């Protein structure tokens, strides 16, 4: 009889809409946009059309702070998790 291998339980952090909102607001979105702008500007010389990327910063933060939008993302995430658990 073989001994069973010990497999520690996976620690799952329960994701709630409030935790999701704080996660979204914690992403350094303006820095990511700046890096994309500079890389594409230097590589492809698209300085003028790419400045429009900076207009997405306030839109991102408005959506991330919106309770309805965050709950929509949360419900889609939960549906996807449930489908992946059902397939296993």
SULRAFEN-V690637 format. One record per backbone hydrogen bond with DSSP energy under -1.0 kcal/mol. CO is the residue of the C=O (numbers start at 0). NH is the residue of the N-H. Records with the same first field share a line. If there is no record, write none. Layout:
CO=NH + NH
//
This chain:
15=19
16=20
17=21
18=22
19=23
20=24
21=25
26=28
27=31
28=32
29=33
30=34
31=35
32=36
33=37
34=38
35=39
36=40
37=41
38=42
39=43
40=44
45=49
48=51
49=52
50=53
51=54
52=55
55=59
56=60
57=61
58=62
59=63
60=64
65=69
66=70
67=71
68=72
69=73
70=74
71=75
72=76
73=77
74=78
75=79
76=80
77=81
78=82
79=83
80=84
81=85
82=86
//
